Structure formats: C-alpha cells, structure tokens
Amino acid sequence: MAGRIFVTGGSGFVGAAVIEELLTRGYPVNALVHSRDIDPAGGRVRSVHGDLFTPAALEEGMRGCVGVIHLVGIIFEKRIERITFERIHYEGTRNVVDAAKRVGIRRYVHMSALGTRSDAVSTYHKTKFRAEEYVRQSGLDWTIFRPSVIHGPKGEFMQMESKWARGKAPPFLFMPYFGGKRAGRLQPVYVRDVARAFVDALEKPATVGEIYPLGGAQIMTWPEMHRTVAQTLTGKPKPVASMPAPVARTLATIGIGRLLGFNKDQVIMSQEDNTCDTAKFRDDFTWEPRGFEDTLKEYAREL
C-alpha cells in the first residue's frame, strides 16, 4: 500500500514506534495530537490537533490518506475528566471508524488487547471487545491486533519496572505482583515488533478481516519477569513479593493502589494468563516477535 496514513495516538508510546516504522518504509503520516506537534526530520509528519471526539479534526486528518491506524487506549480511568474505558475504547473507536467511512478510507488497522472477549471480567477488556465488535461490523477492510503487555524504554510499564528494580518507587524494598501462585503468566511483546506488525498488515491484503493475538517468544511468570528486569538493569537480584489479590483490589478501590502504580482492572487482569498461540501470526507474517530478555538487553541503557 502506498500513500499517507492517519495515526491516532501518534504522540504516545506505541504511536511513536508505529510512526517511526511508517517513515522508515516511506509512508508520510498524519498524526492526531492533543497539543505537542510531532515533527521529525524531513517534515513527513503532519500534526492534526484534536481528539477522538472532534469529528472535524478526524475528518481533516484523514483526508488524502489511504489507511487508518487506530492506537488510542487507556489503562487508568480519570472519571472527573471523562476519561473512561467506555468512552475512550468504545466511543472513541466508533468515532474513528465512522469518520473513516465518511471520508472514504477503507483500510483500517486496530489496536485491541490480549484477553479481549465477550465474557471478559475486567471493564478494560469488556470495552475493548465492544470496540472490536464495532470494527468487525463496520464494512471496512480491517485488521485487529491483540497484543500482550507491550514493553519498551519509553512505556509506562517498563518505567515502573525500572523504578521498582532500583528502589525508586513504592513499595521500594521489593517488586510486587498479585495473587501468588494463582497469578497469570504473561508474554511481553517488544514495541518495535508491534510497530512492525501494524505496518506489515497494511502491506498484506491477506490480513484483512483477521484478528491476531500478539506475544513475544518468551512466556513468563510475574516473578520471572521482575527478576529478569532487576538483574538486567542493576546487575543484582531484587526481592519479589506477592500481595493477595483481594487486598490489592481493596487498595485499588479506595485509591491507594494508584499511588503504587495499579488499579482494580489491572489486578483482575493479572490473575489471568496473558499468553497466546502466535502460529497464525507466524504463518501470515513469516516472522515471530522476539523474547523479553533479549529485547530488554537492547534498550536497558535507555531506562
């Protein structure tokens, strides 16, 4: 596919990686931004000011484009600011899809999340599923990705891991997780591999109408991941300790969890395996996302 691509969430962690990948392959970009312009060397990114609830900005940003990559999502709600899972994940997606149809763009690539399903327990996954349903019924030429935990040096997840490993954020003395032996496993996927997959999808017509779970080559428990981070970043082990899930949910409900870097939905999701079979992805894309430890070593100095 040749032509300009419209990207939502362009100034975010994943968005920056996707735009870099697009530019590397020669795609000019229109990026939806709140305030700060995206202006890499060469001026091939046009910043469009607005948000998911500004129809005029969405249409302006999409005009002249041949595809849409929708990345915007949240992990923390700010209800006083009307930033909720329902509003951002579902209503925001609906607005982007509708704008694409009005402008006449057919190609659409969507960011969902691993664990998204109709009977999901967490509000996060429930709203992600509603968004997926809207995309699937849109009539667009869509592709949906469901990544596991996305990691990279500029992401909030790894920034928190780094602070815990170095004792610079509460609980300071150890790296926490929830649920002990009942905690789920995870399959972290590197942000650059996620970006590669999104741009590859634009160039692979066979991916239209497909949903791809996306995880790295390494399946880990939370303690294994914490220990890997601590050893890689500091060269020494760091204690890892479990907090009972009911206690963590209570702390999140009364607001203390936010001070420790988690909310109720994150506790709920951490009790499920966040892993996937990547065979379909490997077959259709002919490559496989890399493992957590190897990619962490590549960017450890940036943390």
N, C-alpha and C positions, 0 to 999 in steps of 0.2 A: 504494500500500500504506500503510495506516495502522496504527500500533501501535509497540510498543517493539522496538528492535533490539539484539541482542547482538553486541559487537565484541571480537575478540581483538586483542592488540597495541595497545590503546587509548591507552597512555601513550607509544607510540613516535612516530616522525617522521610516518609516513603515517597512523597511527591518530589522532593529534591532529587532522589535517586532515579525516579522514573524520568524526570525531565533531562537529567544528565545522560541517561541511556538514549532517549529520543534524539537529543542533539548529536550524540556520538554517531548515530546512524543517519543523520542528515535530515531529521524531521524538524521543521520550525514548530513553535509551540505558542499557543495562547493559554495563559495560566490565570485562573481565578484566584485573586488575593484579597485580603481584608484591607491591608494598609501598605505593607512594605513591598516595593516593586522587586521583581526578580529580573536581574539584569546581568547575565553572564557575558563574557567577552563575545563580541560578534553581533550582539543585539538580536539574536534569533528567537528571543522570548518576549512576547508582548504581554504585559501585565494588565489584567482586566479587573478593575476594582468592583467589589460586590460580594455577595454571599449566595448560599443556596436558596435564599428566599427573596432574591432580587431578580425577577423574570427578565427585566431589560438587560441586566448585566450578563445573565446566562445566554440570552439570545445574541447579544453583541459579541460575546466571547466565542460563540460557536460559528458565527458567520464566516464563511470562507474555509471552514475546517472540513476534514473528511472523516474524522473519528473523534470519539469522546472517551477519555479515561477518567472514571469517577472513583476517587480515593477517600473522600472525606468520611471520617468516623471519629467517635469519641470513646474513651474508656471511663471518664469521670463525668457525671452529670453536674450541672450548675443550674439548678431549677430556678433560682432567683433571676438568672439571666436567660431563661427559657432555652437553655442548652440541655436537652434531654435525649435519651436514646431514641424515643419515639419520633421526636421532631427531627433530629439530625439524620438518623439512619433511614427511617421510612419516608417521612415527609420530604426531606432533602433529596433523597433518591428519586422520589416521584416528580419533583420539580425539574431535576436534571433530565430525566427521561422525557418528560413532556416537552421541555424546551428543545431537545434534540429532534423530536418528531415535528415540532413546529418549523424548525429551521430546515429540516430535510436531511439530517445526518442519519445514516443507518448503522454505522459500525460503532459499537459501544462495548467497552471492557470495564468490568465492575469488581470492586474490592469488597469481598464479604469476609467471613472468618470461619476457621475450622471449628466445628461444634454446632454450627448453624443448622437448625432443623425445626420441624413443625412442633415437636413436643419438647422443645428446649426448656430448661429450668430457669435460666437466667433471663432477665429482661434484655440484656445486651444481645443474646443470641436470638431471642424471640423477634426483636425489631429488625435484626439483620435478615431473618428469614422472611419477614413481611416485605422487606425491600427486594429481596431476591424474587419473590413471587411477582411483584410489580414489574420487574425487569423481564422475567420469563414470559409475561403476558403482554409485553409492550409491542411486539411485532418487529422490534429492531433486530439487527444481526449482533446478538450479544454473546459475550463470553464472561463467565463468572469464575473468580479465583477465591478459594477459601484457605488462606494461609494459617499456619500455626503461629506461635509467637515470633514476631519479626524482630531481629536483632541487628544492631549496627552501632557505630560510635556516637551518633547524634540522636539516637532514640531514647525516650524517657525510660524504657525498660532497662537498657544497659547502663544508663547514667545512674539509676538507682542501685543496680547490682554493683557498680563500681564504688559507690558511696558506702554500701554495706560492707563490701570486701575490705575497704580501707578504714572502716570505723568512723565515717564522717556523717552518718545519718542514723537515727534511732532504728533499731534498738542498740546500736553501737558495738556491743560485745559479741554479737553473733548474727548470722544471716538467717532470717526467718522463712518458714513456709507453713502451710496449714494442713492439718489432718493426719499427720504422722504416716503410718503405713497405708492409710486409705487415700492419701493424696494421689492424684493422677500423674501420669507421665506426660512429657512434652517433647516436641520435635522441632526445636528452633530453626528458623529459616533466615538466611542472610538477606539483608535488604537489597543488596545488589543482584542477588539471584531472583528476588521478587520482581525487581525492575526489569530484568532481562526477560522474565516470563511474560510480563504485561506487554512489552513491546514486540516480543516474538508473536504473541497472539494476533496483533494487528496484521502481521505478515503471513499468517497461516489460516486460510479460509476454512480448513477442516476443523478449526476450533470453534466456529460459530455454533451456538446452541449447546455448548458443553460447559459443564461445571468441573473445575479441577481442584481437589484438595492439594495443598502445597506444604510440604515439610522438608526439613533438611535431612541429610543422610544419617543423622545420629539421633536416636531415641534415648531420652534421659529421664531420671527422676529429678525432682527439685533439689534434693541434697547433692546429687551428682553434678548438676549444673552449677550450683553455688560453689562447690569445691573447685570445680574447673575454673570458674571466674577468679576466685581468690588466688589460686596457685598461679594462674597465668598473669594476673595483674600485679601481685605483690611478691610472688616467689615463695610464699609460705601458706600453710593451711589456715583456715578461719573456722571457728566453731559454727556449726549449723544446728538450729533447734526448731522443733515443731511447736506450733500453737494449735490447741484444739480448735477445729473448725467452728463449733458453736460459740466459743469465746470470741473468735475473730469476727464472726457475723455480728455479735452483740456490740463489739467495739466499733465496727463499721456503721452500725445503725445509729449509735449515739454520737458519731462524728469523730471519735478518737482514731479510727482506722485511717482516715485521711491524713492525719499527722504522721502516720507510719508508712504511708505510701500505698494504701489499698482501700477498696470499697467492698460492699457486700457482694456484688456480682462477681468480682474477681475471686473472692473466697469460694463462692459457689462453683465457678468455672474451674478452679484449681483442683477440685475434688474429682473431676472427670479426666480421662485420658484425652490429651490434645494431640493425638497422633493420627497418621493416615497412611494408606497404601498409595504410593506415588507411581504405581505401574502405568496407569493410563497417561499420566503426565510424561513419563519417560518415553512411552510409545509414540505420543503425538508430537513431542518437542525434541526428542532424540538427545536429551541431556538430563542430568539429575542435579538438583540443588546440593550444595556441599554441606559438610558436617559443621557442628557448632564449634568444636575445639579448633579445627584448622582455620576457620574464618576469623574466630576471635583473635588468634595469634597475628593475623594480618593487620588488624586495626587496634591492638591493645594499647599502643603508644598514644593513640588519639583520645583515650579515655582519661 
